[in-house]
């Protein structure tokens, strides 16, 4: 029973790692203006970290532009700060009520820079998965050394953790391949 709990917790932590990586990937632009690029961006809204999508309407009227229309005009300054501090590399323009993000076509050099950025993100994701695996294996070894698990169960549990790790790393590699392909499209 204890081994199952460890496996369940490990899978949960690995899924959270994947969700974080996917969110980071969505912040890297591919030459197309997509509201997802900024919807989950957090700003300081009256002392609370709030996603942009909760305080503004975000739309993309054409492939090269995103419009942000905050419900509270005072939030526009904080949204601007968040966009300037992000990895987007875009300078927003606003008229006090609505913000526009114009996305110029990406140069081949900029595309390659973004590919390097996502490769770094995937490597961090792999390292995180491996550290989750290490933590799980240490817990399994500790339980086995305390006499709460047989050696066979320990090996089976460690094997399950490894299979889980391999599965999530394969998912990361698939995400990297897909995002790289998107970035190379002109």
ABEGO torsion letter per residue (X at the ends): XAAAAAAAAAAAAAAAAAAAAAAAAAABBAGBBBAAAAAABBBBBGGBBBBAAAABBBBBABAABBBBBBABAAAAAAAAAAAAABAAGBBBBBAGABBBBBBBBBBAAAAAAAAAAAAAAAAAAAAAAAAAAAAAAAAAAAAAAAGABBAAAAAAAAAAAAAAAAAAAAAAAAAAAAAAAAAABX
